[in-house]
Amino acid sequence: MPGLGPGGILPRLPNPFPGGLLVRYYQRGDEVRLDLQDPRSIDRWIGLMRWVKRYFRYTTIGLENIPTDGPALLLLNHGPVPVDAGLLGMTVYEAQGRLPRALTDHIVFRLPGLRELFLAIGAVDGRHETGGELLERGNLLIVMPGGAPEAFKPSSRAYELYWRQRTGFARLAIRTATPIVPCACIGIDDLYTLPVDLFETGKKLTGLRSLPIGPMWGIGPLPRRIPLTHYIGEPIPPGVPPEAEHDEAAVLALRDRVVDAEEALIAAGLAARANGTTP
């Protein structure tokens, strides 16, 4: 399969559960290894992900805009529970046979259970050097530039992007000569209600980054059954040579082009939902 690289590895211990549900146990440093994505774990869990897809009535519009070979940055808006990233990855896998990788917040790798799952499906710590190497190997790479601040913003700011403060994704695309594919998920900010900014509350109470604190609810602790739709835009090439990663004007120009495209997708998706024309 294109973009897989060396593939996954065997679990360290014999798996006593039918269907092989266990994944490799985490060791310090695993979060920056690029060889731990395990296609077998993905295949074991894909039935559950298909159920999740039915639960959220997940659809994509513009899937043909994701390249079938070569690297690409798939940029997603960030909700409090980013189940849409897994659904998009599964859809690409089933349609193209490609297993996208993902950059994720370092706090994930402090959470036993979740970190093993994330590693098995191909997520790594969100560092520029790991992202660059994955792109140089020809992978599709899922990135949510807004990070935790965007994920845990209050519901009063639903679908607001926090990308104009970020330049890392644009610099990475320029350095690796990689096209950017904007992907806007409509529905993701409606699964839960967040009455306050959980990210800012966590910072004030603990002084720690990426530790959200505060109430959020859907159907109690479960997410509401809101339809999720990904609107996928046309690839945006960097349009400048790799050495322009040090040209601040070029970086900002690419960032603004991408943000404008993502905001246009969000606006179109929200309008389609309001008009009842979403599939």
N, C-alpha and C positions, 0 to 999 in steps of 0.2 A: 504493500500500500504506500502511496506517495507520502512523504513527510514523516513516516514513523521513526526513522533512524533505527537504532538497535532494538527497539521494542521493550517489552517488560521483562521481569525476572520472576523466578519461582518463589512462592512463600517460603519462609524459613522453617516453618513447622508443618507437619502433616495436617491437612484440613479435615476435621472430623464432621463437618456439616455437609449435607447433601447439596449439590450444585456449586460447591466451592465458593462460599461467600466471604471467607477471610481474605484479607489483603496483607501485603508485606508490612511488618511492624516497623515503625519509625525509628530511625537513629539520627542523632545530631548530625547535621550537614546534609541530610537527605533533601532538604528543601531547595538546594541549589544543584542537585544532580539532574541530569537531563535524560537518564536512561531508565527511569522507574515507571514510565507510563506502561500499563499492563493491559493489552487488548483483551486478554482473557477475562479480567475483572470487569471490563466494560461489557463484554458479551454476556457475562453472568447477570449483570444488573439491568440489561437493556429492557427486559420485560417489565421491570418496575418503572423504568423511565417512560415506557410506552403508556403505562397506566397514568403516570403523572401528566403526560401529554394529553390524554383523554380528559383527565380531571380539569385541566385548565383550557381545554379546547384550543390547544396551541396550533397556530398556523404561521406560515411565513409568506411574505410577498416580496419577490425579487431574489429568491434563492439563487437564480442563475447568475447573479452578480458576484457570487463568491467564486474565485478562481478554482479551476479543477486541477491545476498544478502550479508549482512555484509558491513562494511565500506571500503572505498578505496579513496585514493587521486588521482584525475584526474588532471595531470599537463599539462598545455597548454602553447605554445609559445604565446607571446602577440603582437598583431598588434595595429595600432592606433585606430581602431574601432572594438572592440572585439565581433562582431556579431557571430563569430564562437562558442563562449561559449554558447550562447542561442540556437543555432542550434544543438549543441551536446546535451545539456540538453533536448531539445524537442525530439530528436531522441531516447535518452535513455528512456524518459518517454513513448513514443509510443511503444517502443520495449519491455520494461521491466515493465512498470507501476511504475517506481521509479522516484521521483522528486529530481534530484541532488540539493545540496545547493552550495553556492559559497562564497568565501572571496573576497572582493573588496576594492579598495583604499578609505580611509576616505573622500577624496574630493568629492566623489559621493554624500555623504549625506549632502553636502552643496548646492546641485543643485535641487531646487524644481521641481517636476514632475518626474525627472529621479530617485530620491531617492525613491519615492513612488513605482515606477515600480520595481526597484531593490529589495525592501523589499518584494513586493508581490510575486516575482518569487523565493525568497529564499536566496537572498544575504545578507550578514552581513559584518560588519566592519572587516577588515583583521587583527584580533588579535589572538595570539596563543591560548588564553584561550577559545575564542568562537569556533575556529577551533577544538580544542581538544574535547570540549563538543559535537559538532556535530558528530565527528567521534565516540565518545564513545556511542552515540545514534544509531550508525549503518548507518549513512548517506554516500552517495557518496558526495565528496566535491571537487568542481572545484577550482583550484588555478593556478594563473599565476605568477610564482616566479619572473619573470623579472620586474614586476611592470611598473610604468610610464617610467623609463629610457629605458626599452626595447620597450615599446609601441611607444614612440615618437622619437626613433632613426632615423637618416637620412636614406633615401632609399638606399644610398650607402652601408649600413650595413644590408640590408634586410636579414632576417632569421638568424641573429646572436643572439645567446642566451646570456643573461646576468646573467646566473644562477650560474656560478662558484664563484661569489662574495656572494652568498646566501647560508645559511645553515638552515634556519628556517624550510623549508619543510621537510628536512631530520630528523631534531630533532623531529618535530611533528610526523612523521611517526614512528620513533623509540619509542617515549614515549607512543603512543597509539597502538603499534603493528599493524600498518595499512599498507597494500601493496600500492605501488605507481604504477599508470598506466600512462606511458608517452603517450601524445596525441599531434601530430604535425600537424598543419594546414598549408597546402600549398595553397597559394593564398591570405592569409590574409595581407601580407606585400605589396601586389600589388594593393590593392583597392585605395590607395592614394599615391601621390608622396610627400615626405618630403625632401626638398632640404637641410635643416639644422637640427640639433638636437634641437627639440622644447623643450624638458625637460631641457637641459642645458641652453638654451636661456632664458627660464622662470626663472630659478634659478638666473641667472646673473642679469636680469632686475628687479626682484621683491624680491629676497632673499627667496622666498617661495618654498617649496617642492611641487611637483606634480601639478604645474601650467604651463602647456605647452604654449608657445607663439611662433608664427611664421606661415608662410604660409604652407598650404597643399592643394592639389587639386586632384580630380579624374575626373569625368565628371562635371566640375565646382565644386560645393560643394557636389555633390552626389558621392557615391562610384562607381568605375568602375564595370562592370558586369564580374568579373573574377570568374571562377569556384573555389569553395572552397572544399577541400578534407581533411578530418581528417584521418591520419594514426595512428592507435591505437596499441600500443605495448603490450606485455605480462606484467602482473603484476610483480613488483619487490618487494619481501618481504624484510623487514628491515634486517633480518638475524642475529640480535643481540637482547638481552633482553631489556626491557623498560628502565632499569637503565643505559643503555649505552648512553642515551641521553646526559649524562655529559662526555662521552668519546669522546674527540675531534677527535681522529683518526677514530673512528667508524662512527661518523657523516660525516666527510669528505669523507670517503670511500663510504658511501651510496650515498652522493650527487654526487660524480664523476661517480658512476655506472649509476645513473639516467640521468645525463647530457650526458654521452656517448650514452645511449640508445635514448635519444631525438634527439641528433645530427645525429645519424644514421638514424632515421626515416625521419628527414628533408632532409638529403642527398638522401635517396631512393625516397622520394616524388618528389624532384626537378628533379632527373634523370628520373623518370617516366613521368613527365610533359614534359621534354625536348624531350623524345623519343616518345611522343604521346600515351603513354600506360595508362594514368590516365583514370579511368572510366568516 
